[in-house]
Amino acid sequence: MDYKYLLSKFYPMPSQISSRKDEHVQICKNKEVSYKKSAGFEDIELLHNAMPEADFSKIDTSTFFLGKKLSFPFMIDAITGGYSGAAELNKRLAKAAEEKKVAFALGSIRAMIENEDARKT
């Protein structure tokens, strides 16, 4: 039995992880992607309810998360890393999160654990 082959299927090597992450980002950037099952939002219709009397300057959407004040309850999540283009992508997303005062989450760190060069991304 070829154990190395089996291991590679369940535990990809760091180079395989990096190329897989890069391939995933390229697919999302360049192809039409969607999931077979939806979250059901297409079945929901929101009725327009204009509020001309509302003073939007008095509406506070801010919240606290882990002791930090956020502008509203939103999080940029599942960020990728471990391939050549990840550092620039993550830097731009982090800058946007900082400017808009929203949370920025760390995705999988497996590539960073297995490959020291990936830590820069």
C-alpha positions in Angstrom: 0.0 0.0 0.0 1.3 3.5 -0.9 1.1 5.3 2.4 2.7 8.5 1.1 0.0 8.7 -1.5 -2.7 8.3 1.1 -1.1 10.8 3.5 -0.8 13.3 0.6 -4.6 13.0 0.1 -5.4 13.8 3.7 -2.4 15.9 4.7 -1.2 17.9 1.7 2.4 19.2 1.7 2.9 22.9 2.3 3.6 23.5 -1.5 0.3 21.8 -2.3 -1.5 24.0 0.3 0.0 27.2 -1.2 -0.9 26.2 -4.8 -4.4 25.2 -3.7 -5.0 28.5 -2.0 -3.7 30.5 -5.0 -5.9 28.4 -7.3 -9.0 29.1 -5.1 -8.4 32.9 -5.2 -7.9 32.8 -9.0 -11.1 30.9 -9.5 -13.1 33.3 -7.3 -11.6 36.3 -9.2 -12.0 35.0 -12.7 -15.0 32.6 -12.8 -18.6 32.7 -11.9 -18.8 30.8 -8.7 -21.8 29.9 -6.6 -22.9 27.2 -4.2 -25.5 24.6 -5.2 -27.7 25.3 -2.2 -28.7 28.8 -1.3 -29.2 30.4 2.1 -32.8 31.0 1.1 -32.5 34.8 0.8 -34.1 34.7 -2.7 -37.3 33.8 -1.0 -37.3 36.9 1.2 -38.7 40.2 0.0 -38.1 43.2 2.1 -40.9 45.8 1.9 -39.6 49.3 1.4 -40.4 51.5 4.4 -39.0 55.0 3.9 -38.3 56.9 7.0 -38.0 60.5 6.0 -38.5 61.6 9.6 -35.5 59.6 10.9 -32.5 61.5 11.9 -29.7 59.2 10.6 -27.0 61.2 12.5 -28.6 59.9 15.7 -28.5 56.2 14.7 -25.6 54.4 16.3 -24.7 51.1 14.6 -21.5 50.6 16.6 -20.9 47.6 18.8 -18.1 46.2 21.0 -16.3 43.0 20.2 -13.5 41.6 22.3 -13.1 45.0 24.0 -12.8 46.9 20.7 -15.4 49.4 19.4 -16.5 48.5 15.9 -18.5 50.8 13.6 -21.1 48.1 13.0 -21.4 44.3 13.6 -19.6 43.1 10.5 -16.5 41.0 10.1 -14.1 40.3 7.2 -13.5 36.6 7.7 -11.9 33.5 6.2 -8.9 35.3 4.8 -6.4 33.3 2.8 -2.6 33.1 3.2 0.3 31.0 2.3 0.7 31.8 -1.4 2.5 34.6 -3.3 -0.4 37.0 -3.8 -1.8 36.6 -0.3 0.3 39.2 1.4 -1.0 42.0 -0.8 -4.6 40.8 -0.7 -4.6 40.5 3.1 -2.9 43.9 3.5 -5.6 45.6 1.4 -8.4 43.9 3.2 -6.8 44.7 6.6 -6.5 48.4 5.6 -10.1 48.5 4.5 -11.2 46.9 7.8 -9.1 49.4 9.8 -10.5 52.4 7.9 -14.1 51.3 8.3 -13.5 50.1 11.9 -14.8 46.5 11.3 -13.4 43.3 12.6 -10.8 41.3 10.6 -10.5 37.6 11.3 -7.7 35.2 10.7 -8.6 32.2 8.6 -6.7 28.9 8.5 -3.2 29.1 9.8 -2.2 25.7 8.7 0.1 27.0 5.9 1.9 29.2 8.4 2.5 26.4 10.8 3.9 24.1 8.1 5.8 26.7 6.0 7.8 29.5 7.6 7.7 31.6 4.4 3.9 31.6 4.5 4.0 33.6 7.8 4.7 36.7 5.8 1.4 36.4 4.0 
